[in-house]
């Protein structure tokens, strides 16, 4: 059973007819400017003759960087800027992303090699488990106003611009107004402050401690929300539809 699919960069051949390489667990694919038959040939002068090797595992894959000087970056296109770096000479670096893009620096060009790992294995919960259920790490209600504010803050990076500046409070107000006509700078800022407490970036009002001043509050909120998948691209529908419950 194949578990890894590798899509060559568009420079190798016509975009519409690029050959995909399908790897079963344990199989390897060498890529570079000069590779054995069956490997991924990348005809670019800036790519090493044997640039790297991809090894398929059950639900993930590993990358070996066989170049002497170039660091490779493996991006998660769905991860709002999430990436890993594989140093020159590093062997079998595990890559956990379901959809990945290896970025190869090549004499002024950046060549993308896409790798898909669509296989998922999950633990099957047993019935009749005794004891109290585990409390969720983050409890968010997607019908509340605060979640719409959080989604608006995360939207630029979820739309494929991982390094985009975060929207200002005024821009969030304008974004929310179609579904929340009464949105204002004061109400949006209140929800941002509330989120900082709810996601434990600041102590709550019930504590005696004021806590340190939180600089970069919006950046901290977005970073946490994207890192733990509190807001996904599918959640952006809340920006188009009025919330079901009017909560400040």
N, C-alpha and C positions, 0 to 999 in steps of 0.2 A: 504494500500500500504506500503510495506516495505521500509524503508529509511536507515537502518543501518545493516551491515553484520559484525559479529564478528567471527574471525577464531582463535580457541584455539592454545596454544603453542604445538609444536611437541612432548613434553614429555607426553601429555595426552593419545595419542594413535598413531597408525600408521600414518605417514605423508600423505599417499595416501587416507586414509579414515577418516580424521578429520571431525567431524560434524561442520557445520557452523550454527550459530544462527542468525536468521533474525528477526529484531525488527521493528515494526511499530511505528510511532510517539506516544510518551507517554508510551511505554513499557519499562520495566527495566530488566536487566540481572545481577544477583548477581554472583560473581566469588570468588573462594577460595578453601581451602583444604577440607572444610566440608560445603556444601551448600544444600539448599532444592532441591527437585526434580524440574527439569527444569532449574537449574542454571548451570553455567560452573564450573565443578569440575577440579581442578588442583592438582593432587596428588604429591605434593612435600612438604617435611617436613619444608622447609624454607618459605612456603607461609602461611599467616594467615588463620584461619578457615573461616572467612568472610573477604576477602581481599579488596573487592571493589564492586562497582556497576556501570553499564553503563546504561545511560538513553538516549533513542532515541528521537530526535526532528525532525522537518521537514527536515532541510538541514544540521544539525550538531548533535553532541551528547555531553553529559556531563559525567564526570567521578567523582565518589565519592571514596576517599581513606579512607577505613574503618580500615586500620591498625593503630596501636598505635605509631609505631616508624619509619616505612619505607617511604621514599619519592619515589613516582613513577615518571618516566620520560615518556612523550609522545612525540615520535619522528615523524617528517614528513620525510619519506624516500625519498621524491622527493624535499625536501627543502634545500639541501646542508647544513645540520647541524641544521636546524630550529627545535626547540623543546620547550616544556613547562614542568614545574615541578609542581607536585601536592603534597602538603605537607600532612603529616599524619593528618587524621581527616577532611581534606577539603572536603566539600560536593558540588556536582554539578558544578565542574569546567568545563566551556565550552571549547570544543576542535573544532577548525575551520578547521582542515586539512581534505582533501578529502580521503587521505590514511594515516593511522596512525599506530604506533606501540607502545603499552604500554609496557614498560620495567619494569619487576618486579624483584627486587633484592631478591634472594632466597638462603641463606646460601652458598654464593660463586658462585652461578649460576645467570645468567640473562635470565629470561624467557620472550619471546615476545608473546604478544597477539595482533593480527592484527585487526584493525577496519576500515571498509570501509564505506564511506558516499558518494555514487555516485550520489545522487540526487542533481540537481542544479536548482535554481530558479533565473531568470533574469528579470530585468525591461524591459518592451517592450517600445521602444521609440515611441512617437507619431509622426505622419507625420505632416508636415506643421509647424514645430517649427520656431518661428520668432527669429530674432537676429543673431549675429555672432556666429560661432561655438567656443567652448572652445579650447584654445590652448593646445596641449599635454604637459604633465609635462616633458617628456624627448623625444627629437626628435632624433632618431637614424635611419640610413640608413643601412640596412643589406647587401647592395651591396658594401659598402665601405671597404677600407683596415682597417680602425680603428675598425670596428666591428669584423673583423676576428681576430685582435689582442686581443680584449676584450674577444671573444669566447675562444681563446687559453688560456688566463689567467684563465677563469672560468672552463675550461674543467675538471681538476682533481676532483673538488668538485661536478660538475654535473654528473660525472661518478660514484658517489656513495661513494666517500671518503671525507666526509664533513670537516674533519680536516686536509686534505692533505696540505703540504706546497705548496705555489704558485710556478709556474715554473719561472726559471730565464729568463732574456731577451734572453740569448743564446738558452735556450730550446724553447722559443717561436719562435725564428728565425728558428730553425730546424723543428718545427711543421708546420710552414707556408710555408716552402720552396717548397713542392710539388705543391701547387697552386700559389705560389708567388716566383719564382726562384730568383728574385732580392732582396729578403728580407735580411736585414742586421741589425746589432745591432743598428746602427744610425737611420734607418728608423723605426724600432720597437719602440725605445725609443721616437722618435718624435711623433708617434701615441699615446703612453701612455701619454705623456705630453698634447697632443691635447685632449684626452679623459678627462683628469682631468679638463680642461677648459670647455669642452662641457657639462659635467655632473655637472658643477658648484661646483666642489671641490676646484677650484682655480679661481681667477678673470681673465677675458680675457685681451688680450693685449691692448684693446681699453680703459681700465680704467687706471687711474693714479696710483692706488694702486698696489704695488707688491704683497700684501697679505702675510700671514704667510707662512713659509716654510712648505711644505706638506711632512711630514715623513710617510713612509708606504704607498706610493702612490698606488702601485698595490693592496695592501690589501684593501684600501679604495674603489678603483674602483670595485673590485670583490664583496665586501660586498654590495655596493649599487646596482650593476647589479643583484645580486641574490635576494636581498631583494625585489626589485621592478619588478622582472621577465623581465628585459631588455634582458637577455640571458637565454634561456631555452635549455633543452637537444636537442630538435628538431633543434635548431639553429646551432648545432655543425657540420651540413652538410657543412657549409661554409669553414670548415677546409679541406674538401676533394675535393672541386670543386674550380676552379679558379674564383675569383671575376669577375663579368660581366663588371665592370668599373675599370680601373686602376687609383686609387686615392691614393696618398701617405699617 
